[in-house]
Amino acid sequence: MTISLPLVLVLGVIAWAGVKFLGVRMWVVVVIALFGFYLSQTFLAPAIDTGTRTGVDVFNGTTNE
């Protein structure tokens, strides 16, 4: 079974759960989000993209071995 959800929705739910249940401050969520946008414009972006795609493939069981 494949479910397609926008990444923004998934991250929003995780952020909401962190604020609601873990007591994470809203400013920490904002700082982490802004840091993510900043990091996406650096030389580390291709490595992050590859690592994320590999992680999703492993989770979904679609690795090419």
N, C-alpha and C positions, 0 to 999 in steps of 0.2 A: 504494500500500500504506500503510495507516494502522496505526500501533502506538500503543497506549495504555499509558503507564508512569506510575506515580505520581511526582510531582515529588520527593518525599522520596527515592525510590530513585535517581533520576538525580543528585540533589545528593549523596547518600551515596557513589555511585560516583566522582563527581568529587572529593569530599573524600578518599576512600581513595586515589585515584590521585595526588592532590597530596601526601599524606603519604608514600606509598610511593615514588614516582618523582621528585618534585621536592624532597623534604626539608623540606616545610612542617611546622612544629611543630603538634602537636595543639591547643595552646592558641590558636593563630592561627585554626584552623578553628572552635573554640568561640566565640571573640570575634566572628568574622564572622557566624556563625549568630545569636548573640544580638543583634548590631547590626541584622541583618535583621528580627528580630521587633520590635525597638524602632522601626525605621524604618517598619514597616507600620502603626503606630499614629499616624503624624504626618500632616500635611496633604499630604505628598508621595506617599502611598499611591495615590491615583487616577492620578497621572501615571505611577507605576511600573507599575501594572496596565495602563494603556493602552499604554505603551511595550512591555511584555512581550507583550501580545496582538498588537500590530502586528508585532513581531519574529517571532513564531511564524507569523503569516499570511504574511509575506514568505518565511520559510524554507520553508513548506509550499506556497507558490505560490497562495494563495487570497485575494490582495488584491482588493478591489472597485474596479476601475478601468474 
